[in-house]
Amino acid sequence: MQNILTARQIPASRISRTIKRLRRYPATLIGFTLVGIFILMAIIGPWITPYGFSDQDLSNRLQPASAEHWFGTDQFGRDIFSRVLAGSRDVFTIAGSGTLLAVLMGLTLGMVSGYLGGAADEILMRFMDVLLSIPPLLLAMIILGTVGPSRLNIVLVVGFLYIPMVARVVRSVVLDIKTREFIEAAKMRGENSGYILFREILPNVLPPLAVEASMRFSYSIFLVASLGFLGLGVQPPSPDWGMMVSEARTWYNQAPWVLLYPAGTIALLVVGVAFTSDGLRRMLLPGGVSG
């Protein structure tokens, strides 16, 4: 019974410590709350929209916020609130998938490069430097302008653009960890490289990787919105937030809410993810990497 109670108390104590940390950093708590709300929007938003995101009612075009249309209507009479809700899923799906691809590929390349060192490390890192020297948005425009915009292509482009950042962060952590005593002890025991990489190094890489992944996610959201604004994102009739901002530019003077609501939603989500990233850094990296 003593062991059972102790085992049950361990998760509770961890949750309690996490809550206390969040209370010390209000911005972090705000970030987690905002991201949680947006995740809920992405999950249930398309199912609870009061109107279809592509339903047009020209008799009610450019109407301000009201009880019937909480965010007003756009130039085609479409309900902006419904479009923002429905568009949240695409943002998380595309930006999240692109970030996941970048994290997985960056983790693999960074671990291999940092652990092997030598010529392999030099070649991989110089290639990463070449990619980093090109502005991400410019490179994304070139690639999507060539292959054409689609959900899959955008995911692949977002993942490809952020692989170098993740790989360099992982490599720097691996270079530090592989000189630690517990790695030398594993080698003395005769452990193979696979065991050392996945059982000794990987657990120490995960905390900084989680922080980097959250940062890349915020950049991915902004990149996806920027591509939508430039017409290279998800194509109509999908309610892409960036495309909504682009379409609203012409009508801003006459109906500013057409632009302000989707633009404000993008900004709010990016700020929320940034605050969350800062909170993860405080909680997961309080004293650096340890073995």
C-alpha atoms as one frame of an Amber mdcrd trajectory, in Angstrom:
protein
   0.000   0.000   0.000   2.875   2.371   0.813   4.376   1.845  -2.649   1.008
   2.362  -4.361   0.401   5.640  -2.546   3.897   6.826  -3.351   3.491   5.989
  -7.032   0.216   7.888  -7.128   1.667  10.875  -5.343   4.601  11.319  -7.777
   2.548  12.563 -10.771   0.500  14.795  -8.438   3.646  16.375  -7.029   4.988
  17.019 -10.525   1.725  18.667 -11.553   1.805  20.782  -8.389   5.367  21.922
  -9.100   4.441  22.762 -12.702   1.457  24.849 -11.570   3.642  26.721  -9.068
   6.159  27.509 -11.822   3.397  28.774 -14.095   2.113  31.070 -11.340   5.555
  32.651 -11.089   5.480  33.484 -14.815   2.100  35.009 -15.793   3.144  35.396
 -19.442   3.783  31.652 -19.629   0.381  30.888 -18.142  -1.219  33.234 -20.679
   0.686  31.474 -23.469  -0.440  27.993 -22.436  -4.021  29.241 -22.108  -4.046
  30.867 -25.549  -2.518  27.839 -27.241  -5.015  25.570 -25.472  -7.912  27.704
 -26.709  -6.603  27.650 -30.276  -6.075  23.889 -30.169  -9.681  23.505 -29.026
 -10.726  25.790 -31.892  -8.833  23.633 -34.374 -10.443  20.445 -33.069 -14.081
  21.512 -32.793 -14.130  24.852 -34.654 -15.219  23.545 -38.083 -18.072  21.630
 -36.400 -19.535  24.552 -34.429 -19.370  27.375 -36.973 -22.716  29.207 -37.064
 -22.478  29.468 -40.868 -20.645  27.627 -43.608 -17.248  29.255 -44.168 -17.999
  29.672 -47.897 -21.692  30.614 -47.597 -22.318  33.940 -49.333 -25.080  36.437
 -48.591 -24.561  39.508 -50.760 -27.471  41.301 -49.106 -25.448  41.329 -45.847
 -22.008  42.136 -47.242 -19.585  44.272 -45.186 -21.816  44.263 -42.122 -20.168
  45.179 -38.775 -20.148  42.894 -35.738 -23.633  42.011 -34.498 -25.530  39.303
 -32.647 -25.924  37.395 -35.917 -22.346  37.880 -37.133 -19.954  38.233 -34.187
 -17.018  39.375 -36.333 -19.126  40.941 -39.084 -19.193  39.885 -42.725 -16.770
  40.302 -45.622 -17.195  41.637 -49.145 -19.089  38.510 -50.210 -21.355  38.446
 -47.175 -19.473  35.524 -45.620 -19.423  35.274 -41.830 -15.895  36.184 -40.674
 -16.228  34.423 -37.314 -17.106  31.148 -39.057 -14.172  31.547 -41.436 -11.723
  32.222 -38.588 -12.983  29.175 -36.702 -12.831  26.898 -39.734  -9.413  28.196
 -40.777  -7.830  27.338 -37.432  -7.625  23.656 -38.353  -5.612  24.333 -41.517
  -3.172  26.511 -39.571  -2.469  23.805 -37.006  -2.478  20.976 -39.537  -0.110
  22.598 -42.028   2.176  24.502 -39.638   2.173  21.613 -37.147   2.947  18.965
 -39.776   5.706  21.108 -41.265   7.207  21.661 -37.822   7.018  17.938 -37.025
   8.804  17.115 -40.281  11.516  19.682 -39.523  11.966  18.350 -35.990  12.248
  14.716 -37.049  14.667  15.395 -39.901  16.632  17.997 -37.932  16.909  15.641
 -34.961  18.243  12.835 -37.153  20.755  14.999 -39.024  21.869  16.862 -35.895
  22.471  13.700 -33.886  24.352  11.963 -36.697  26.418  15.048 -37.498  27.288
  15.848 -33.891  28.095  12.269 -32.916  30.153  11.305 -35.966  32.043  14.589
 -36.327  34.852  14.811 -38.875  34.138  15.088 -42.587  30.471  14.027 -42.279
  29.819  16.798 -39.771  31.623  19.377 -41.900  29.717  18.495 -45.094  26.305
  18.422 -43.409  26.820  21.698 -41.558  28.100  23.538 -44.620  24.977  22.414
 -46.484  22.879  23.683 -43.570  24.738  26.996 -43.725  23.866  27.349 -47.416
  20.166  26.836 -46.646  20.319  29.261 -43.716  21.829  31.947 -45.926  18.631
  32.113 -48.027  15.641  33.983 -46.504  12.969  31.342 -45.707  10.072  33.263
 -47.246  11.987  33.894 -50.473  12.976  30.242 -50.783   9.403  29.149 -50.034
   8.088  31.473 -52.748  10.570  30.092 -55.275   9.741  26.458 -54.483   5.965
  26.895 -54.359   6.036  29.079 -57.451   7.722  26.169 -59.235   5.812  23.143
 -57.913   2.523  24.921 -57.203   0.716  25.567 -53.901  -1.045  22.676 -52.189
  -1.347  21.478 -48.602   1.259  18.760 -49.081   3.697  21.061 -50.864   3.365
  23.729 -48.170   4.004  21.159 -45.424   7.097  19.887 -47.245   8.394  23.414
 -47.835   7.870  24.476 -44.203   9.601  21.321 -42.975  12.495  21.709 -45.418
  13.083  25.359 -44.487  13.363  24.754 -40.744  15.433  21.562 -40.787  18.750
  23.500 -40.626  17.739  25.445 -37.474  16.688  22.293 -35.631  19.727  20.343
 -36.828  22.169  22.977 -35.578  20.521  23.139 -32.145  20.572  19.343 -31.800
  24.177  19.160 -33.022  25.331  21.708 -30.441  23.697  19.703 -27.654  25.181
  16.425 -28.927  28.680  17.929 -29.155  28.425  18.851 -25.483  26.861  15.598
 -24.290  29.197  13.204 -26.096  32.133  14.468 -24.030  30.392  13.707 -20.719
  31.588  10.966 -18.409  28.461   8.817 -18.728  29.068   8.581 -22.503  32.645
   7.493 -21.919  31.390   4.936 -19.394  28.945   3.544 -21.974  31.788   3.183
 -24.477  33.923   1.432 -21.870  31.087  -1.046 -21.299  31.224  -1.867 -24.999
  27.874  -0.306 -25.934  27.339   0.231 -29.662  26.664   3.594 -31.293  22.929
   2.943 -31.603  22.604   2.356 -27.859  24.619   5.467 -27.041  22.633   7.649
 -29.436  19.143   6.505 -28.444  19.561   5.558 -24.775  22.196   8.016 -23.560
  22.166  11.057 -25.847  18.567  11.284 -27.097  16.920  11.711 -23.634  19.228
  14.681 -22.979  18.442  16.189 -26.378  14.647  16.085 -25.943  14.209  19.066
 -23.532  16.066  21.611 -25.713  14.464  20.014 -28.770  10.985  20.621 -27.305
  11.832  24.287 -26.775  13.212  24.614 -30.302  10.172  22.832 -31.744   7.804
  25.302 -30.063   9.823  28.206 -31.481   9.791  26.687 -34.964   6.031  26.195
 -34.675   5.497  29.912 -34.088   7.669  30.729 -37.120   5.790  28.124 -39.174
   2.450  29.735 -38.338   3.723  33.098 -39.490   5.274  31.601 -42.639   2.063
  29.768 -43.585   0.059  32.971 -43.049   2.586  34.945 -45.140   2.334  32.445
 -47.989  -1.447  32.681 -47.845  -1.202  36.474 -47.978   0.966  36.226 -51.104
  -1.431  33.784 -52.771   0.917  30.808 -52.426  -0.846  29.183 -49.484  -3.968
  27.054 -49.333  -6.185  28.091 -52.232  -9.827  29.269 -52.157 -12.427  28.478
 -50.996 -10.429  27.371 -47.939 -10.577  30.059 -45.194  -6.845  30.566 -44.881
  -6.130  33.399 -42.422  -3.339  34.895 -44.508  -5.505  34.852 -47.619  -8.329
  36.508 -45.650  -5.967  39.362 -44.715  -4.865  39.719 -48.339  -8.427  39.846
 -49.645  -9.411  42.395 -46.985  -6.804  45.019 -47.931  -9.074  46.605 -50.537
 -11.936  46.966 -48.077 -10.000  48.115 -44.997 -11.084  51.775 -45.166 -14.731
  50.867 -45.663 -14.869  47.861 -43.290 -11.753  47.570 -41.095 -13.093  44.528
 -39.229 -12.649  42.450 -42.399  -8.881  42.745 -41.945  -8.503  43.239 -38.193
 -10.109  39.996 -37.024  -8.044  37.509 -39.086  -4.858  39.567 -38.622  -5.488
  39.825 -34.878  -6.087  36.070 -34.677  -2.748  35.348 -36.353  -0.953  37.751
 -34.013  -2.664  36.316 -30.938  -1.720  32.743 -31.839   1.906  33.639 -32.614
   2.215  35.543 -29.317   0.638  32.637 -27.433   3.062  30.116 -28.938   5.999
  32.465 -28.224   4.961  32.752 -24.561   4.549  28.971 -24.409   8.012  28.475
 -25.878   9.487  30.777 -23.251   7.660  28.823 -20.555   8.980  25.510 -21.842
  12.487  26.941 -21.791  12.067  27.981 -18.150  10.643  24.603 -17.100  12.727
  22.203 -19.213  16.073  24.016 -19.242  16.435  25.458 -15.741  20.085  24.510
 -15.476  21.177  23.333 -18.905  21.640  19.789 -20.178  22.623  17.054 -17.780
  23.355  13.409 -18.009
